[in-house]
């Protein structure tokens, strides 16, 4: 499973990182790097929850993150 991370920046300087293929996987960070770490951690929590509840697909056991260019 490849997860694409997209970034945006708020007017107040905060960074937003989102993985559109995972519902609810959107986080803020004070820097782009912080937002990336936060979104990766949240994505792993979402996928772990799916595994625990028997909702995960077989391809969700092998995960790669693709980071888009800065906004």
N, C-alpha and C positions, 0 to 999 in steps of 0.2 A: 504494500500500500504506500503510495506516495502522497504526502500531504503538502499542498502548496500554501505557503505563508505570504499573505499580502499585507502591506503596510500603508498607513496614512498618518498624517500629522495634524493635530488639532491646532487652532489658532493660538492656544495658550502654551504650545510647545510640546505637549504630551504626544507620545507615539501610540498608535493603535496597531495591533497585530491581529490578524484574523485568518482562520482556516475555514473557508466557505463550505467545504465538504463535510464539516462536522458542526452540526447545529449547536449554536450557543458558544462556539469556540472563538471568543473575541476578548481581548485583554488590552489594558493600558500599561505603559511604562514611561518612566521619565527620560529614557533614552531608547534608541532603536534596539540596542543589544538587550536591554532589560525587557522590552516588549517581546522580543524573540524568545528569551528564556521563559518568560511567563506563558506565552502561547504554546510552546512545546510542552511545558509541564501540564498545562490544562488539557491539551490533546491526549497526553498519556493517561491522565486521570479519566477522561471520557472513555477512552478505549478500554482501560482496566475495568471500568464499571460495566461496559458491554460484555466483556469476557466473564465477569462474575455472575452476570444475569443470563448468560447463554445467548446473547444477542449479537455477538461478534461474527463476522464472516471469516473464513480461513485466511484470506489475504491480509487481515488486520493484525496478524501475528508478526509480520515483517514490515517495519515502518521506516520510511525515509522522509526527511523534510527538505523541501525545495524553497529557498528564500528568494523572493522577488527583489528587484532593484529598489533602491530607496525612492521614496516619494519626493 
